[in-house]
Amino acid sequence: MRNESNNLDDASVLGIDPGDYLEYENLEEFYEWVLTLKPKDVRDKGISQQALYKIKAKIRKGQLLNFNTKVIKKLRNKYTGLMLNNDGTLKVDKLIQPVVS
């Protein structure tokens, strides 16, 4: 997991509190999960077969995904939902979307 300071000016003077970091996931796990998806798995989220195949092709080619597109946002939400326990805590210590701790 990689951290990034939210406020670099204060960090250089005051130090950094643990809550001032953004946490990012290693995206390899997300990409592997997307590659295992079938169209029937994401149809309920409104993702077409063609859109899923295009995203899979980009991943296989090693191209970067735009995480601001509707389809990727829907996949991220579905993936994050699968990674949460019933009480809202993460099953794993990784997140896809940057989250302020």
C-alpha positions, -999 to 999 in steps of 0.1 A, spaced: 0 0 0 13 34 -9 5 67 10 3 102 -2 2 133 19 -29 154 16 -12 186 27 25 188 19 30 223 32 19 214 67 37 181 65 71 198 60 66 220 91 44 200 115 49 164 105 22 141 92 -6 126 111 -16 90 101 -51 104 91 -35 127 66 -27 100 41 -46 86 11 -44 48 7 -42 32 -27 -46 -5 -36 -22 -25 -57 -44 -26 -88 -31 -60 -99 -56 -78 -77 -85 -57 -92 -73 -64 -127 -71 -101 -120 -107 -100 -107 -119 -81 -138 -103 -107 -160 -123 -135 -143 -157 -118 -148 -182 -131 -172 -209 -108 -188 -236 -125 -166 -217 -114 -135 -220 -77 -143 -252 -75 -162 -271 -66 -131 -248 -35 -128 -257 -23 -163 -224 -33 -179 -227 -46 -214 -208 -76 -228 -190 -54 -253 -179 -29 -226 -166 -57 -204 -146 -72 -233 -131 -39 -241 -119 -34 -205 -105 -69 -204 -86 -63 -237 -71 -31 -223 -59 -50 -192 -44 -78 -213 -26 -52 -235 -12 -35 -204 -30 -2 -210 -40 20 -182 -77 22 -173 -95 55 -169 -110 52 -134 -134 81 -140 -156 62 -166 -190 49 -157 -181 13 -163 -150 13 -143 -168 31 -114 -195 4 -115 -168 -24 -115 -150 -7 -86 -182 -5 -66 -190 -41 -72 -154 -52 -63 -153 -30 -32 -187 -45 -21 -173 -80 -25 -143 -70 -3 -165 -58 26 -176 -79 56 -212 -77 69 -201 -51 95 -186 -28 68 -149 -36 75 -126 -48 47 -120 -85 42 -86 -75 29 -64 -45 38 -66 -30 3 -89 -5 -14 -94 5 -50 -106 40 -47 -84 65 -27 -99 68 7 -90 93 34 -80 74 65 
